[in-house]
Amino acid sequence: EVSAVFKINDIEWNILYVNPNSECLMRSDGTITLGVTDWSTRKVYLSNALSGSLLERVLSHELVHCASFSYDCQIPIDVEEIIADFLSLYGKEVVSIADDILNGVIENGCYKAV
């Protein structure tokens, strides 16, 4: 059952929560993981055992793969994994700081000290 639908670059994606032992979570090497993005079906499969900060990190990681596919980025998979891991760990903080800085510019015409 689809739990969320979203678009990146006008490409529709579906998020599905599945059993932790689901074949949908199987990598090409046969190992089971917590999340998988499937370009051919435009689906993101997440283990339904995930919660809290781990769910947030795995979802963020998979969304990077969705963006990479949706914008037809030609990134080697090992590099894409590094980018996805980095953004899943630090992306929210980077965007939050950027928002704070931009909000300060809009409100006061200059950056405000925090």
N, C-alpha and C positions, 0 to 999 in steps of 0.2 A: 504494500500500500504506500502510495506517494505521500510524504509528509510535508513537502515544500516544493514549490516551483519558483524558479527565478530565471532571469535572463542576463547574459553577458554578451555584449556586442550583438544584440538581437538574436542570440541563440538560446533557446529554452533548455533548461536543465531541470532534472527532478532529483530530489533527495529521498532515499528510501532507507529506513532503519531495518536491519536484518539480524537474524540470529548470529551470534559470534562464530558459529561453525559453518555458516553458509558458504556455499561455493562462490558466491558473489564476492566474498572477501579473500579469495585465493589469488595469489600472485602467479605470474607465469612460471616461477620456479617451484610452485607447489606449496609455498608457505602461506599461512593465514595471517592477515593483517587486520588492522582496526578500521581502515577506510580504503575504498577503491573508487577511482573515477574512470568511467567507461565512455570514451569518446563515441564509439559506434552506436550506443544507445542513448547518449546524453544523460546518463544517470550517475549519481554519486551514491555509493553504498556505504553506510556507516553501521558499525556494530551497535546493536541496541543495548549493549552492556555499558556503553560509554555514558559518562555524566560529568558535570562540573567543568573544571579547567581542562581536563583531558579531552572531553568532547569538543570544547572550544578550539583547542590546538589541532585536533584531527580534522575538524570541519574546515578550519582556516587553511590547513595544508592542502586539503582536497580542492578547495576553491581556487587556489593558485593553479592547480592542474586544469581546472575548468577555464580559467582565464587564458592560460597558455594555449589550450586547444581552440578556444573561441576567437582568439586573435591570431591564430595560425603562426604562433611563435615556433621557430625551428631551434629549440634548445635541446642539447643532448640530455637524456634522461637523468644522468648522474648529476649534472648541473641543475636541472629543474628540481630535483629532490633537495639539493642544498638550498636553493631559493625558497622552496615551499617550507622547508624546516625553519629557515631564518624568519620568514614572514609570519609563520604560525607562532613563533616565540616572541618576536619583537615588533611586528607590523602594527599592532594596535597602539603600542606606545608611540611609535613614529608618527602615525596619523593623528593621534591625540595631541602631540606636541605641535604638529603643523597646524591643526585646527586652533589651538590656543594662540599661536603666533598670529595666524591670519585674523582671528577674532579681535586680537589686540590692535592690529593694523586698522581694521574696519572701524573699531570703536573709537580709537584715539588718534589715528593718523601716524602712530609710531608703536614700536614694540613696547610692551609693558613688562617690567621685571616681575618675576613671580616670587 
